[in-house]
Amino acid sequence: MQTSTSKLTSKYQATIPEPVRRALQLDAGDAIAFDIENDHITLRKARPVDLAFTQALEGTLTEWESSADEEAYHDL
């Protein structure tokens, strides 16, 4: 088993290490998915069905789009 690490920035962003990008055949602009099950998380290249599901939900998630909500949660 090979292990690669990456450090989180202050905005909770991380660079995907080159061995991981190669193993998942990731290119710049590709979407990734995180599968979460208890304390185990799997990173994988997002499939078309993942993206379609996300797009289908986007229009329904409007209840917290006010400027007050943006101000309250801007630093999360």
GIRADA-V970102 format. One line per field, one symbol per residue. ss: DSSP state (A for helix, B for strand, O for the rest). A space follows every 10 residues. Layout:
ss->???
//
This chain:
ss->OOOOOOOOOO OOOOOOOAAA AAAAOOOOOO OBBBBBBOOB BBBBBOOAAA AAAAAAAAOO OOOOOOAAAA AAAOOO
//
